[in-house]
Amino acid sequence: MAFTKDMLIGDVIRQNPETIGVLMSHGMGCVGCPSSQMESLEEAAMVHGLDLEKLMSSLNELDK
């Protein structure tokens, strides 16, 4: 199953714990904070000033 930008960070991590390293390598250090349970990948990328397309590409590489 591919990751999508509207998925909640908490769901992404539960689906594949390896995503923690990917998220952190892109500058999202608060993967364990409470807001990660209610924040989508797209919202988090915007808040943290991340390149959403690069983030999504990296996450979906794990799913191959």
C-alpha positions as CSV (number, residue, x, y, z in Angstrom):
1,M,0.0,0.0,0.0
2,A,1.4,3.4,-1.0
3,F,1.6,6.3,1.4
4,T,-0.5,9.3,0.5
5,K,-0.1,13.0,1.5
6,D,-3.5,12.9,3.4
7,M,-2.5,10.0,5.7
8,L,-2.0,10.9,9.3
9,I,1.6,10.6,10.6
10,G,0.5,8.3,13.4
11,D,-1.1,5.9,10.9
12,V,2.0,6.0,8.7
13,I,4.2,5.1,11.6
14,R,1.9,2.3,12.8
15,Q,1.7,0.9,9.2
16,N,5.5,0.9,8.8
17,P,7.8,1.8,11.8
18,E,10.7,2.2,9.4
19,T,9.1,5.5,8.3
20,I,10.3,7.1,11.5
21,G,13.8,7.3,10.1
22,V,12.6,8.7,6.8
23,L,10.5,11.4,8.5
24,M,13.3,12.4,10.8
25,S,15.9,12.5,8.0
26,H,13.6,15.0,6.2
27,G,13.6,17.2,9.3
28,M,10.4,16.0,11.0
29,G,11.9,15.4,14.5
30,C,8.6,15.4,16.4
31,V,7.2,12.1,15.1
32,G,6.2,11.1,18.6
33,C,4.5,14.3,19.6
34,P,0.7,14.2,20.2
35,S,0.0,16.4,17.1
36,S,1.4,13.6,14.9
37,Q,-1.7,11.6,15.7
38,M,-3.9,14.3,14.1
39,E,-1.7,15.8,11.5
40,S,-1.4,14.6,7.9
41,L,1.9,14.3,6.0
42,E,0.9,17.3,3.9
43,E,0.1,19.4,6.9
44,A,3.3,18.4,8.7
45,A,5.4,19.2,5.6
46,M,3.9,22.6,5.4
47,V,4.4,23.3,9.1
48,H,8.0,22.1,9.0
49,G,8.8,23.7,5.6
50,L,9.6,20.4,4.0
51,D,9.4,19.4,0.3
52,L,6.3,17.2,0.3
53,E,7.1,15.6,-3.0
54,K,10.6,14.5,-1.8
55,L,9.1,13.3,1.5
56,M,6.4,11.2,-0.3
57,S,9.0,9.8,-2.7
58,S,11.2,8.7,0.2
59,L,8.3,7.1,2.1
60,N,7.0,5.2,-0.9
61,E,10.5,3.8,-1.6
62,L,10.1,1.9,1.7
63,D,6.9,0.3,0.3
64,K,8.6,-1.3,-2.6
